[in-house]
Amino acid sequence: ENPKNPIPRVRRVTVNNNLKNWTGVIEDMDFLIGFDDKNTISYYMHFVDRANAYMMLKQYDKAEKDLQFAVKKMPDLRETHRALLALYKATGRSKEANAELAKKEDLDDDIRPFK
């Protein structure tokens, strides 16, 4: 494996997700976060993907840190709000969950076709 080539890691993430190897997902996301251009959506999606793996391991504090970073940098990224909603529901934080649901619905309204 060439340490400068991200393609094997991208492929391995899919395998690790399917195998529910959350530690492997986190390891691959760490690599991709260090590799990717910080001015791309994919860079911030790596934080969301890593946060989802942290949530599966019930490491909610780490997941929240990743999601808060991603939402601060890209507030219109729907996947971040979806993940924050899941995090708040999993941790019993209904007030925050309701706020995220409202944000997510606002973003959803922006992409709905006109009637």
C-alpha positions in Angstrom: 0.0 0.0 0.0 1.4 3.3 -1.1 1.0 5.7 1.9 0.3 8.6 -0.5 -2.5 6.9 -2.3 -5.9 7.3 -0.7 -7.8 4.9 -3.0 -7.2 1.7 -1.0 -8.4 3.5 2.2 -11.5 4.8 0.4 -12.3 1.2 -0.7 -11.4 -0.2 2.7 -13.9 2.2 4.5 -16.7 0.6 2.5 -15.6 -2.9 3.6 -15.1 -1.8 7.2 -18.6 -0.2 7.3 -20.2 -3.4 5.8 -18.3 -5.5 8.4 -19.2 -3.1 11.2 -15.5 -2.7 11.9 -15.9 0.7 13.5 -12.3 0.9 14.7 -11.2 0.3 11.1 -13.5 3.0 9.8 -12.1 5.5 12.4 -8.5 4.5 11.4 -9.3 5.0 7.7 -11.1 8.3 8.3 -8.1 9.6 10.3 -5.9 8.9 7.3 -8.3 10.5 4.8 -8.8 13.6 7.0 -5.0 14.0 7.0 -4.8 13.5 3.3 -7.8 15.4 1.9 -7.9 19.1 0.8 -9.6 21.1 3.6 -11.6 23.1 1.1 -13.7 20.2 -0.1 -17.0 18.7 1.0 -15.4 15.3 1.2 -13.0 16.5 3.9 -15.9 17.4 6.1 -17.8 14.3 5.2 -14.9 12.3 6.6 -15.6 13.9 10.0 -19.3 12.9 9.7 -18.3 9.3 8.7 -15.9 9.1 11.6 -18.5 10.5 14.0 -20.9 7.8 12.8 -18.4 5.2 13.7 -17.7 6.8 17.1 -21.5 6.7 17.7 -21.6 3.0 16.9 -18.9 2.5 19.6 -20.9 4.7 21.9 -18.1 7.3 22.0 -20.5 10.1 21.9 -18.1 12.8 23.1 -15.8 12.1 20.2 -18.7 12.0 17.7 -20.0 15.3 18.9 -16.6 17.0 18.6 -16.3 15.8 15.0 -19.9 16.9 14.1 -19.6 20.3 15.8 -16.4 20.9 13.8 -18.0 19.9 10.5 -21.2 21.9 11.1 -19.2 25.0 12.1 -17.2 24.8 8.8 -20.1 23.7 6.5 -23.4 24.6 8.2 -25.4 23.6 5.1 -24.1 20.0 5.0 -27.3 18.0 5.6 -25.5 14.8 6.6 -24.0 16.7 9.6 -27.4 17.7 10.8 -28.8 14.2 10.3 -25.9 12.8 12.3 -26.3 15.4 15.1 -30.0 14.5 15.3 -29.1 10.8 15.7 -26.5 11.7 18.3 -28.8 13.9 20.4 -31.5 11.2 20.2 -29.1 8.5 21.3 -27.9 10.6 24.2 -31.5 11.6 25.3 -31.0 15.3 24.5 -34.5 16.1 23.2 -34.1 19.9 23.2 -31.0 19.7 21.0 -32.6 16.9 18.9 -35.6 19.2 18.2 -33.3 22.1 17.2 -31.4 19.8 14.8 -34.6 18.5 13.3 -35.7 22.0 12.6 -32.4 22.8 11.0 -32.5 19.7 8.9 -36.1 20.4 7.8 -35.1 23.9 6.8 -32.3 22.5 4.6 -34.7 19.9 3.2 -37.1 22.7 2.2 -34.3 24.3 0.2 -34.0 21.3 -2.1 -37.6 20.4 -2.5 -39.0 21.0 -6.0 -41.6 23.6 -6.5 -45.2 22.6 -6.7 
